[in-house]
Amino acid sequence: MFAQTVTIQNEQGFHVRPAQLFAETAGQFNAEVRLKTGDGGSADCKSMLELMTLGIEKGTVVTIEASGEGEREVVEALAQLVESKFGEA
């Protein structure tokens, strides 16, 4: 298993567009990937609907965890999305 903790930085938090980008990116890898919040929430990173149900806002600290083939690569790709604010200003 490989994991990385990141902070959601974009103003709107985890709304539809970031959730879609996150799920699409995660879906490009074979590893099983989960997004976990500090309050015990957890979602399959390949499911946009599950990601949206977490209600993640700006400033929320989340952990991206992956296991299986490509685990490090998928975590790094998803962390980069978060760090880039999902391409939003």
QUIWOMO-V240754 format. One record per residue. RES is the residue in one small letter. NEAR is the number of other C-alpha atoms within 12 Angstrom. D_LAST is the distance of its C-alpha to the last C-alpha in Angstrom with 2 decimals. Layout:
RES,NEAR,D_LAST ; RES,NEAR,D_LAST
This chain:
m,19,32.27 ; f,22,29.11 ; a,26,26.45 ; q,28,23.38 ; t,25,21.76 ; v,28,18.02 ; t,30,15.91 ; i,34,13.24 ; q,27,10.20 ; n,24,7.58 ; e,20,8.41 ; q,21,10.42 ; g,27,12.25 ; f,37,14.15 ; h,27,14.34 ; v,22,15.77 ; r,22,13.24 ; p,34,12.69 ; a,35,16.43 ; q,24,17.33 ; l,31,15.57 ; f,41,17.20 ; a,32,20.54 ; e,22,20.58 ; t,29,19.96 ; a,36,22.55 ; g,24,24.91 ; q,22,25.20 ; f,26,27.15 ; n,20,30.58 ; a,26,29.98 ; e,30,29.90 ; v,40,26.55 ; r,36,25.89 ; l,45,23.11 ; k,30,24.72 ; t,26,23.76 ; g,18,25.68 ; d,14,27.49 ; g,12,29.11 ; g,22,26.90 ; s,24,26.81 ; a,30,25.63 ; d,28,26.30 ; c,40,23.10 ; k,30,24.48 ; s,26,24.68 ; m,28,21.71 ; l,21,23.97 ; e,25,24.88 ; l,36,21.33 ; m,28,20.53 ; t,22,23.68 ; l,29,22.50 ; g,26,20.32 ; i,32,17.86 ; e,22,15.65 ; k,20,13.15 ; g,21,15.42 ; t,26,17.81 ; v,25,19.52 ; v,36,20.51 ; t,30,22.85 ; i,43,22.74 ; e,33,26.40 ; a,34,28.00 ; s,20,31.61 ; g,18,33.36 ; e,17,32.93 ; g,22,29.61 ; e,26,28.65 ; r,25,27.14 ; e,28,25.23 ; v,37,23.65 ; v,39,22.66 ; e,27,21.10 ; a,29,19.18 ; l,43,17.87 ; a,33,17.09 ; q,24,15.06 ; l,31,12.97 ; v,36,12.44 ; e,22,11.85 ; s,19,9.14 ; k,28,7.36 ; f,28,8.77 ; g,16,6.69 ; e,19,3.79 ; a,10,0.00
